[in-house]
Amino acid sequence: MTKPFSGKTTATLTRRQLLGTGLALGLVGPAMAAEPPKPKTLVVNSSGGVVNRALRKAFFTEFERRYGIRVVDTSPADTAKLKAMVASGNVEWDVTEIAGQDGVLVERLGLVEPLDHSIIDLSRYPESVKHNKFLFPRSVYSTVLGYRKEAFKKGHPVGWAQFWDVKAFPGRRALRNHPVDNLEFALLADGVPADKLYPLDLDRAFRKLDEIKPHIAVWWQAGAQPAQLLIDGEVDLASGWSGRFYDLVMKDAPVAIEWQGGAIKESHFAIPKGARNLYWSQKYLAVMAEAERQAIYTNELGYPGLNLDVVKFVEPRVVPHLITSPENLSKQFFLDLVWWADNQAVAMDRWNKWMLKG
């Protein structure tokens, strides 16, 4: 005969017994389950160059120290390659950066694994991103105008209308060989207010691009190019990612940033669908979510992490150069990622044909 439960226990269950009981009852969640075996390496794919060096200083080294797993970094971020990997079932990356405008696209195509919020703590993130299901919100970055100081001693171009004004501001120019950002910049140069950009008027944008095309000395393709072009004196003005120019500014190079008309995007990381080391990929992103680690990255590149506690750890001299500092933020606009996800194929096809025209 079974004795009634008295509310007291007469013995202490061992941890093994408790785990066994929990497993039998289906009560043990992911946090209690045993960790899977550690791989020798974890492959993290990103933009390359100074970005990967900053990632190593802020995150890779700390992950290796904690878990004894070596981080192998590759580059560049490439959505087409991600799609091919997932389709073939041969996924080489454990974690990859996702280009800002491709975030919506990779979700829609089912190219990434869901985030495990029991491992990755986003509780100190803005409400707009703390519940992201697939994309880890690493930071924000901006495409801005960089210029050589010595070329504009009497005043540099402020905003894209003046970038287009080759008579008032003569000099060699560079823009990215891609419709993203350039369509927006062309419309801003043509007088469209930043809050009225979307949906983009492609006809108007390409008419404005026709005006500047003969004055573009270099159509850059890699993120490191604009900064190097300015340093080498090959161009006097260039669009480019703010972190690349930030690196020069902090080294007192003769290069400066103009924030007016900057195009802000979220920078994401994600776990490719079918990644081989899913649990350890989640643990790596958990390291990336920590405010103190993000502050190291921010100090290096000027790309602010989105953990709200980052500001407690960032060096004071860095604050004036941050995308999210109030003065800089007010001059910029956020790229509409949904518009680009819906229209990128059309815009890219038109861009490629436009580039081939004389």
C-alpha positions as CSV (number, residue, x, y, z in Angstrom):
1,M,0.0,0.0,0.0
2,T,1.4,3.4,-1.0
3,K,1.8,6.0,1.8
4,P,0.2,9.4,1.2
5,F,2.5,12.2,0.4
6,S,3.3,14.1,3.6
7,G,4.9,17.2,2.0
8,K,8.3,16.2,3.3
9,T,11.1,14.2,1.7
10,T,13.1,11.7,3.6
11,A,16.1,11.6,1.2
12,T,18.0,14.0,-1.1
13,L,18.0,13.1,-4.7
14,T,21.4,13.1,-6.4
15,R,21.9,15.4,-9.4
16,R,22.0,12.3,-11.7
17,Q,18.7,11.0,-10.2
18,L,17.1,14.4,-10.5
19,L,18.1,14.7,-14.1
20,G,16.9,11.2,-14.8
21,T,13.6,12.0,-13.2
22,G,13.3,15.2,-15.2
23,L,14.1,13.5,-18.5
24,A,11.6,10.8,-17.8
25,L,8.9,13.4,-17.1
26,G,9.9,15.6,-20.0
27,L,10.7,18.5,-17.7
28,V,14.3,19.1,-18.6
29,G,14.6,22.1,-21.0
30,P,17.6,23.1,-23.1
31,A,19.3,24.9,-20.3
32,M,19.4,21.7,-18.2
33,A,20.4,19.4,-21.0
34,A,23.9,18.2,-21.3
35,E,26.1,20.3,-23.6
36,P,27.0,18.6,-26.9
37,P,30.6,17.8,-27.6
38,K,32.8,20.7,-28.3
39,P,34.1,21.1,-31.9
40,K,37.7,21.9,-32.4
41,T,36.8,25.0,-34.4
42,L,33.8,27.4,-35.0
43,V,33.7,29.2,-38.4
44,V,32.5,32.8,-38.2
45,N,32.0,34.6,-41.5
46,S,32.1,38.4,-41.7
47,S,33.1,41.4,-43.8
48,G,36.8,40.9,-43.5
49,G,39.6,43.5,-42.9
50,V,39.3,45.7,-39.9
51,V,35.9,44.3,-39.1
52,N,37.3,40.8,-38.6
53,R,40.2,42.1,-36.6
54,A,37.8,44.0,-34.3
55,L,35.6,40.9,-33.9
56,R,38.6,38.9,-32.9
57,K,39.6,41.4,-30.2
58,A,36.1,41.8,-28.8
59,F,34.5,38.4,-29.3
60,F,36.6,35.6,-30.8
61,T,39.3,35.7,-28.2
62,E,36.9,35.7,-25.3
63,F,34.9,32.8,-26.8
64,E,38.1,30.8,-27.2
65,R,39.1,31.6,-23.7
66,R,35.8,30.4,-22.2
67,Y,35.2,27.3,-24.2
68,G,38.5,26.2,-25.7
69,I,37.1,26.3,-29.2
70,R,39.2,28.0,-31.8
71,V,37.3,30.6,-33.9
72,V,38.2,30.5,-37.6
73,D,37.2,33.7,-39.4
74,T,36.3,34.0,-43.1
75,S,35.0,36.7,-45.4
76,P,33.2,38.3,-47.0
77,A,29.5,38.3,-46.0
78,D,27.8,36.9,-49.1
79,T,24.1,36.1,-49.2
80,A,24.3,34.3,-52.5
81,K,26.9,31.9,-51.1
82,L,24.8,31.4,-48.0
83,K,21.9,30.4,-50.2
84,A,24.0,28.0,-52.2
85,M,25.4,26.4,-49.0
86,V,22.0,25.8,-47.6
87,A,20.6,24.4,-50.8
88,S,23.5,22.0,-51.2
89,G,23.4,20.9,-47.5
90,N,27.1,21.7,-47.3
91,V,27.1,24.5,-44.8
92,E,30.7,25.7,-44.1
93,W,29.8,28.6,-41.8
94,D,28.6,28.2,-38.2
95,V,27.8,31.9,-37.9
96,T,27.7,34.6,-40.6
97,E,27.2,38.3,-40.9
98,I,24.1,39.2,-42.9
99,A,24.3,42.4,-45.1
100,G,21.8,44.9,-43.8
101,Q,19.5,45.0,-46.7
102,D,19.4,41.1,-46.9
103,G,18.1,40.5,-43.4
104,V,14.5,40.3,-44.4
105,L,15.4,38.2,-47.5
106,V,17.3,35.5,-45.6
107,E,14.4,35.1,-43.2
108,R,11.8,34.8,-46.0
109,L,14.0,32.2,-47.8
110,G,14.4,30.1,-44.7
111,L,18.2,30.4,-44.8
112,V,18.9,30.8,-41.1
113,E,18.2,29.0,-37.8
114,P,16.0,30.5,-35.0
115,L,17.9,32.1,-32.2
116,D,17.7,30.4,-28.8
117,H,16.8,33.2,-26.3
118,S,17.4,30.9,-23.4
119,I,21.1,31.1,-24.4
120,I,21.3,34.5,-26.1
121,D,20.3,37.2,-23.6
122,L,18.7,40.2,-25.4
123,S,16.8,41.5,-22.4
124,R,18.9,44.7,-22.4
125,Y,18.2,45.4,-26.0
126,P,15.7,47.9,-27.5
127,E,12.1,46.6,-27.7
128,S,12.2,46.8,-31.5
129,V,14.9,44.1,-31.7
130,K,15.0,42.1,-28.4
131,H,12.5,39.5,-29.7
132,N,14.2,38.9,-33.1
133,K,13.6,35.3,-34.0
134,F,16.3,34.7,-36.6
135,L,18.7,37.7,-36.8
136,F,21.1,38.7,-34.0
137,P,21.2,42.5,-33.9
138,R,25.0,43.0,-33.7
139,S,25.1,46.8,-34.2
140,V,24.1,49.6,-36.6
141,Y,26.3,51.0,-39.3
142,S,25.9,53.8,-41.8
143,T,27.0,54.6,-45.3
144,V,28.3,58.2,-45.1
145,L,30.4,60.7,-47.0
146,G,34.2,60.7,-46.3
147,Y,36.5,63.3,-47.7
148,R,40.2,64.4,-47.7
149,K,40.6,67.4,-45.5
150,E,43.4,69.0,-47.6
151,A,41.1,69.0,-50.7
152,F,38.4,71.1,-49.0
153,K,40.2,73.6,-46.8
154,K,37.6,76.3,-47.5
155,G,34.6,74.0,-46.8
156,H,33.6,70.4,-47.7
157,P,30.4,69.2,-49.2
158,V,27.6,68.8,-46.6
159,G,25.1,66.2,-47.8
160,W,24.5,64.6,-51.2
161,A,23.2,67.6,-53.1
162,Q,26.6,69.2,-52.6
163,F,28.4,65.9,-53.4
164,W,26.5,66.2,-56.8
165,D,27.6,69.8,-57.2
166,V,30.9,69.3,-59.0
167,K,31.3,73.0,-59.8
168,A,31.2,74.3,-56.3
169,F,33.1,71.2,-54.9
170,P,35.4,69.9,-57.6
171,G,37.3,66.7,-56.9
172,R,37.6,63.1,-57.8
173,R,34.7,61.0,-56.4
174,A,33.9,57.4,-55.6
175,L,30.6,55.6,-55.1
176,R,29.7,52.0,-54.5
177,N,28.9,49.8,-57.5
178,H,25.5,48.9,-56.0
179,P,22.0,50.4,-56.0
180,V,21.6,50.3,-52.2
181,D,22.3,53.7,-50.8
182,N,23.0,55.3,-54.2
183,L,19.4,55.4,-55.1
184,E,18.6,57.1,-51.8
185,F,21.5,59.5,-52.1
186,A,20.5,60.5,-55.7
187,L,16.9,61.3,-54.5
188,L,18.3,63.3,-51.5
189,A,20.5,65.2,-54.0
190,D,17.4,65.8,-56.1
191,G,15.6,67.4,-53.1
192,V,13.5,64.5,-51.8
193,P,13.2,64.8,-48.0
194,A,14.6,61.9,-46.0
195,D,11.3,61.0,-44.5
196,K,9.7,60.9,-48.0
197,L,12.2,58.6,-49.7
198,Y,10.1,55.4,-49.7
199,P,8.9,54.0,-51.9
200,L,11.9,54.9,-54.0
201,D,11.2,56.6,-57.4
202,L,13.6,54.6,-59.6
203,D,13.1,56.8,-62.7
204,R,13.9,60.0,-60.8
205,A,16.9,58.4,-59.0
206,F,18.5,57.1,-62.2
207,R,18.0,60.5,-63.9
208,K,19.9,62.1,-61.1
209,L,22.6,59.4,-61.2
210,D,23.0,60.2,-64.9
211,E,24.3,63.6,-63.8
212,I,27.0,62.3,-61.4
213,K,28.1,59.2,-63.4
214,P,30.7,61.0,-65.6
215,H,32.4,62.4,-62.4
216,I,32.8,59.1,-60.6
217,A,36.5,58.1,-60.8
218,V,36.0,54.7,-58.9
219,W,33.0,52.5,-58.4
220,W,34.1,50.6,-55.3
221,Q,33.1,47.0,-54.5
222,A,34.9,46.0,-51.3
223,G,34.3,47.8,-47.9
224,A,38.0,48.6,-47.4
225,Q,38.3,50.4,-50.7
226,P,36.9,53.9,-50.0
227,A,39.2,54.5,-47.0
228,Q,42.2,53.4,-49.0
229,L,41.3,55.5,-52.0
230,L,41.1,58.6,-49.8
231,I,44.4,57.8,-48.0
232,D,46.2,57.1,-51.3
233,G,44.8,60.4,-52.8
234,E,43.1,58.6,-55.6
235,V,39.8,60.3,-54.8
236,D,38.8,63.4,-52.7
237,L,35.3,62.3,-51.8
238,A,33.8,58.8,-51.3
239,S,30.8,57.1,-49.9
240,G,31.8,54.4,-47.5
241,W,30.9,52.6,-44.3
242,S,31.3,54.8,-41.3
243,G,33.5,52.3,-39.4
244,R,36.1,52.3,-42.2
245,F,36.4,56.1,-42.0
246,Y,36.2,56.0,-38.2
247,D,39.4,53.9,-38.1
248,L,41.2,56.6,-40.1
249,V,39.8,59.5,-38.0
250,M,40.9,57.9,-34.7
251,K,44.4,57.5,-36.2
252,D,44.5,61.2,-37.0
253,A,44.6,60.5,-40.7
254,P,43.8,63.5,-43.0
255,V,40.3,62.2,-43.6
256,A,36.9,63.3,-42.1
257,I,33.3,62.2,-42.0
258,E,30.2,64.1,-43.0
259,W,27.1,62.6,-41.4
260,Q,24.5,64.5,-43.3
261,G,22.4,62.1,-45.4
262,G,24.0,59.0,-43.9
263,A,22.1,55.7,-44.5
264,I,21.8,53.7,-41.3
265,K,21.3,49.9,-41.3
266,E,21.2,47.2,-38.7
267,S,24.1,44.8,-38.9
268,H,23.0,41.3,-38.2
269,F,24.6,37.9,-37.5
270,A,22.8,34.7,-38.0
271,I,23.3,30.9,-37.9
272,P,22.9,29.3,-41.3
273,K,20.2,26.7,-41.7
274,G,21.9,23.3,-41.2
275,A,24.9,24.7,-39.4
276,R,26.9,21.8,-37.9
277,N,27.5,23.2,-34.4
278,L,24.1,24.8,-33.6
279,Y,24.5,24.9,-29.8
280,W,28.0,26.4,-29.9
281,S,26.9,28.9,-32.5
282,Q,24.2,30.1,-30.1
283,K,26.9,30.3,-27.3
284,Y,29.1,32.4,-29.6
285,L,26.2,34.8,-30.2
286,A,25.6,35.0,-26.5
287,V,29.2,36.3,-26.1
288,M,28.4,38.9,-28.8
289,A,25.4,40.1,-26.8
290,E,27.4,41.2,-23.8
291,A,27.7,45.0,-23.2
292,E,31.4,44.9,-22.2
293,R,32.4,42.9,-25.2
294,Q,30.4,45.2,-27.5
295,A,32.1,48.2,-26.0
296,I,35.5,46.8,-27.1
297,Y,34.1,46.4,-30.7
298,T,32.6,49.9,-30.6
299,N,35.9,51.5,-29.4
300,E,37.7,49.7,-32.3
301,L,35.4,50.6,-35.1
302,G,32.8,53.1,-34.0
303,Y,29.9,50.7,-34.8
304,P,27.8,50.8,-31.6
305,G,26.4,47.6,-30.2
306,L,22.7,47.6,-29.4
307,N,23.0,46.4,-25.8
308,L,21.7,49.4,-23.9
309,D,24.5,49.1,-21.4
310,V,27.3,49.6,-23.9
311,V,27.5,53.3,-23.2
312,K,28.7,52.5,-19.7
313,F,31.9,51.0,-21.1
314,V,32.6,53.0,-24.3
315,E,35.6,55.3,-24.2
316,P,34.4,59.0,-23.9
317,R,36.6,60.1,-26.9
318,V,34.6,57.7,-29.1
319,V,31.1,59.1,-28.3
320,P,31.3,62.1,-30.7
321,H,32.1,59.7,-33.6
322,L,29.2,57.3,-33.0
323,I,26.4,56.8,-35.4
324,T,23.9,56.9,-32.5
325,S,25.2,60.0,-30.8
326,P,22.3,62.5,-30.8
327,E,24.0,65.0,-33.1
328,N,25.0,62.5,-35.7
329,L,21.8,60.5,-35.5
330,S,19.6,63.5,-36.3
331,K,21.3,64.0,-39.7
332,Q,20.8,60.4,-40.9
333,F,17.9,58.2,-42.1
334,F,17.2,54.5,-41.7
335,L,17.3,52.3,-44.8
336,D,13.9,50.6,-45.4
337,L,14.9,47.0,-45.4
338,V,11.4,45.7,-46.3
339,W,11.4,47.9,-49.4
340,W,14.7,46.5,-50.4
341,A,13.7,42.9,-49.8
342,D,10.7,43.4,-52.1
343,N,12.5,45.4,-54.8
344,Q,16.2,44.5,-54.8
345,A,16.0,42.2,-57.8
346,V,14.4,44.9,-59.9
347,A,16.7,47.6,-58.7
348,M,19.8,45.5,-59.2
349,D,18.8,44.5,-62.7
350,R,18.3,48.1,-63.6
351,W,21.5,49.1,-61.9
352,N,23.6,46.6,-63.9
353,K,22.1,47.7,-67.2
354,W,22.7,51.4,-66.2
355,M,26.4,50.6,-65.4
356,L,26.9,49.1,-68.8
357,K,25.6,52.2,-70.6
358,G,28.2,54.7,-71.8
